[in-house]
Each structure stands twice: as structure tokens, then as C-alpha cells.
Amino acid sequence: MVLINESDKKVEIAYPCEWKYRVIGEKREEIEEIVKSVMGERPHTLTFSKSSGKGSYHSYELCALVHNEDDRTEIFRQLKQNDRLKMVL
């Protein structure tokens, strides 16, 4: 659950929670392989979202239970460091 503290506009996230990442790359198989290597045996879902108009890029939604901020940011960091992915949000 994400809460916004109105007094200082800081976002507060109640852990554990389901977190969604948007993963974008050129090759669908490669994206699936990278996510699998980062997530390992950890339960997650990877759902195809859409392809760009010309089919050059493919977008997936990765959903996983994260236990704390370090856990959430570590998954993001590992995905982001792979140069075969064009973008991670």
C-alpha cells in the first residue's frame, strides 16, 4: 500500500506489498530470460503488455512481493544494470 504524507509530501510504502516493474527491451525471449535470471526461484508474474508500433520494442509487467525498500530497489537495480534491457520503470 502506498500512502502520501500530506505534511511533507513523502510517499510511505507499507511493506510487504506487491510491486510492479515495467520492463522494456527489443527481444521478447531475452526479456523473459533476464527477468528469470534476476528473480530466480522467487515467486513472480511476468505479463506481456504491448509492442511498439513497428514491433521494435516489447513491454512487460513484472509483479513480485517485496518485503522492504532494500528488496524493492535491489530488484530494480539488477534489472537496470542489464544493458540488453532498454528501460526499467
C-alpha positions as CSV (number, residue, x, y, z in Angstrom):
1,M,0.0,0.0,0.0
2,V,1.3,3.4,-0.9
3,L,0.4,6.4,1.3
4,I,1.3,10.1,0.8
5,N,2.1,12.0,3.9
6,E,0.5,15.4,3.2
7,S,2.6,17.3,5.7
8,D,5.9,16.8,3.8
9,K,4.6,15.1,0.6
10,K,6.7,12.0,1.3
11,V,5.5,8.7,-0.1
12,E,5.2,5.9,2.5
13,I,5.0,2.3,1.4
14,A,3.6,-0.3,3.7
15,Y,5.7,-3.5,3.3
16,P,5.4,-6.3,2.4
17,C,3.5,-5.4,-0.8
18,E,3.1,-6.4,-4.4
19,W,5.3,-4.2,-6.6
20,K,5.1,-3.8,-10.3
21,Y,8.0,-3.0,-12.6
22,R,7.7,-2.2,-16.3
23,V,10.5,-3.9,-18.3
24,I,11.1,-2.9,-21.9
25,G,13.5,-4.5,-24.4
26,E,14.0,-5.4,-28.1
27,K,13.6,-9.2,-27.9
28,R,10.8,-10.9,-26.0
29,E,12.7,-14.1,-25.3
30,E,15.7,-12.0,-24.0
31,I,13.4,-10.0,-21.6
32,E,11.9,-13.2,-20.2
33,E,15.4,-14.7,-19.8
34,I,16.8,-11.7,-18.0
35,V,13.8,-11.5,-15.6
36,K,14.1,-15.2,-14.8
37,S,17.8,-14.8,-14.0
38,V,17.1,-11.8,-11.7
39,M,14.1,-13.4,-10.0
40,G,15.5,-16.9,-9.7
41,E,13.1,-19.1,-7.7
42,R,11.3,-16.1,-6.2
43,P,7.6,-16.1,-7.0
44,H,6.6,-13.5,-9.6
45,T,4.5,-13.0,-12.6
46,L,5.7,-11.6,-15.9
47,T,2.9,-10.5,-18.2
48,F,3.4,-9.2,-21.8
49,S,1.9,-5.7,-22.1
50,K,2.4,-4.4,-25.6
51,S,4.8,-3.9,-28.5
52,S,5.8,-0.6,-30.1
53,G,4.1,0.3,-33.4
54,K,6.9,-1.1,-35.5
55,G,7.5,-4.1,-33.2
56,S,11.0,-2.9,-32.3
57,Y,10.3,-2.8,-28.5
58,H,8.3,-5.0,-26.2
59,S,7.0,-4.1,-22.8
60,Y,6.3,-6.5,-19.9
61,E,4.9,-6.0,-16.4
62,L,6.8,-7.8,-13.7
63,C,4.9,-8.2,-10.4
64,A,6.5,-9.6,-7.2
65,L,6.1,-9.4,-3.5
66,V,8.7,-7.1,-2.0
67,H,9.5,-7.2,1.7
68,N,11.1,-3.8,2.2
69,E,12.6,-0.9,0.4
70,D,16.0,-2.5,0.0
71,D,14.4,-5.6,-1.5
72,R,12.4,-3.4,-3.9
73,T,15.3,-1.3,-5.0
74,E,17.7,-4.3,-5.4
75,I,15.3,-6.0,-7.9
76,F,15.2,-2.7,-9.8
77,R,19.0,-2.3,-9.7
78,Q,19.6,-5.8,-11.0
79,L,17.2,-5.3,-13.9
80,K,18.5,-1.8,-14.7
81,Q,22.1,-2.9,-14.8
82,N,21.4,-5.3,-17.7
83,D,22.3,-3.4,-20.9
84,R,20.0,-5.7,-23.0
85,L,17.0,-4.1,-21.4
86,K,16.2,-0.6,-22.8
87,M,14.2,0.6,-19.9
88,V,13.0,-0.4,-16.4
89,L,10.3,1.6,-14.6
